[in-house]
Amino acid sequence: MVNIEIINILDVFVMFLVLLSYVGALIQKDLIKCVVLTGLGGLGLAYLFSSLLAPDVAVTEAILGGAVLPAFFAFTVKRTQRIDE
């Protein structure tokens, strides 16, 4: 019983961190910080998917949302301008 409550509390904490990550990415002016925050949000979502016993979705989210898309976004920001006006 105690272990289930700890897992649920941890899941709620990660959900809150994912929400903060995406809201922080929305209000940032520095686009590199936005890329980092969205990557962290993707990794948090991957953890949540794995805790919901969906390992295929978790691996896909970790690869795409936590690594590939932030890398593409960082490359795009590097080729353009870093600060949003």
Residue pairs with C-beta under 8 A, 6 or more apart in sequence:
7 51
10 51
11 48
11 51
14 44
14 47
14 48
14 51
15 44
15 48
17 40
17 44
18 41
18 44
18 45
18 48
21 37
21 38
21 40
21 41
21 44
22 37
22 38
22 41
24 33
24 37
25 33
25 34
25 37
25 38
25 41
28 34
28 37
29 83
29 84
30 82
30 83
30 84
31 73
31 77
31 81
31 82
31 83
31 84
32 74
32 77
32 82
34 73
35 70
35 73
35 74
35 77
36 70
38 65
38 69
38 70
38 73
39 65
39 66
39 67
39 69
39 70
40 66
41 65
42 61
42 62
42 64
42 65
42 66
42 69
42 70
43 62
43 65
43 66
45 61
45 65
46 58
46 59
46 61
46 62
46 65
46 66
47 58
49 55
49 57
49 58
49 61
50 58
